[in-house]
Amino acid sequence: MKITCVLGPFLPVPPVRGGAVERIFQNLCEVFADIGHDVTIVSRCFESFPNQEVINGVKYLRVASFNQPKSVILYRLFDILYAIRVCFALPKSDVTITNSVSLPLFIPRGRAGLIYMSIARFPKGQMSAYRRVDRMQTVSTHIGDAVRRQSPSVAHLVKTVPNALSKSFAGAIDEDRGARQKKILFVGRIAREKGIHLLVRAFKLAHAKFPEWQLTIVGPHRSAEGGDGEACLEELKTLSADLGSSVAFIGPVFDEAELVKHFKCCEVFVYPSIAARGEALPLAPVEAMACGCAVVVSSLDCFNDYLTDGINGLVFDEGDGSGADLAEKLERLMGDEALRDMIGNAAVRTAQSYTRESVALAFLEDFKTLRPAAARDGE
């Protein structure tokens, strides 16, 4: 089967500037290629990257684009211009997967084959405009239900296939949690919607009882990398200033091997998002599960597909702005090694369902359902 994956206009692939979606689909495409399919990734031109190359059996085709602007109007315009350029460069395919906003509206079906639209953001009532696509793949039940509720005319196109762990994180899965430091970790964008201020407040409360514990915050704060800028970072540093070296902001870590080390050395991972409509299926908690962390998340529906409170993680009430409810969950874990082990071991078992091989096979099975003849040609 000829499979093309067209990614958005602003981040390069391989994802040297980060980008969870870019990383996920790069990994899936490598599995498609390993199985024997003819796979192409279309992404933006970037610095010294060649316009065409082959990496790990996947063809890369790069199209001129732009850095992400701050203006919403320019964002939409640049996306449309990029999509037009992609249409001229698009290889003839059996299936074209894309997360582009504009491309599914006018991509030439004769070259695209099946139009497979990947939805990793909460919809805003616009999905009925995409009736010409063959599939709306949502990364979580939460997002799929929202599409069906908002746009009943396309409900029959919706199917949930989750995000996948990368090869590095799938390789980190081990039934033995190993020795760990008394550390709590956050990995993600330094943005207000991520609820990091709640985590800092909660840690301050818990630290009074468990002063030997530390909090490490990993992620980019610059707006060009998805953060909320210097002011947001300074707010968090000011909030945590009285804790001194017990709280560390170490900036972004894009190298996956280094990220795995951070996850593997900490006892607890917290993802305190307050973005009820800004999250689809956050992958960082699944990555933490793969590394055996005891995971704590907010009560948003986006976590329901993979986390059950008290079984393979803990859930706190993000509506408590004081951080007291999160602090109570942290204190339970900080004071109970057996609980950390129980939750961490259950988390590892959950992560095994999110390997790139498992998710890639789910995609391929769906392709067969939509176009059996094309799927048989690729077998």
C-alpha angles and dihedrals in degrees: 000000000000108000124184123188116197113195129194127287103250113052126059127234123251081051100240089153094047125252122164095212092049091050093047096051094042088058094045092049091053089055091049088053093046089055089054106263124137103247133187129181116203115199141143126298110254134187111290096354110122118242089240132021143136121241122179091344094308121116115226121207117183126201129195113265144144143258113264110274126215092229115089090211092054090045091058093042093051090048091054093047091049091048091052091052090048091054090059093047099040115124118226106266144173092223131017116195117195141167092193118128095215107029099073089059096065110006108139107254092205089066100028099051107192111018104222111186117199115207117196100157134069108268123241099208093279101109096096086071089069099063092129093067120098097219139016104204110197120194094220141024087242092062094040092054091049092053092050092046096048099038111027091171091072098036091111090061095058124104129160118229112164133229115270134229116245122247090259095055095040087052090053092063109117130158089221110076090198128198115331139185124240092258136134115209137200122186120184145075116324093238132134093240089062090070095230090147088063090051092051092048091048092047091052089056094045094042090065088067097034106034093165092068124094135205121218121191117197124186148082122284099184115106091229088063096044099269128124095246139247095313092059092049092049091050090056093045090051091048091053098036095107090058092063116188092358088086120053128187106195102172128230122339111195098169106096095209089057092046091053089054091054092050094044095053098050128080100208134033121196127195104182100177119169094184100113091176098026099068128071108169108335108214099197093079090050089050088051090050090052088055093050099252122154099243128212121189138171121260096262116137092237090079096052096090093066112014129068116188112249094007110068098355145355128257126210134191108257088190089076099089093187091069091232095126092050089046089056091054092047092050091052090056097038091054100042119060092178091056091050090051094047094050094040093052092048089049091056090055090051093051091057089074091058102058115131090246093056093047094043090055089051089055092048092049089052091050088055091051091052098042113011095175093054091047092051090052089060096049 
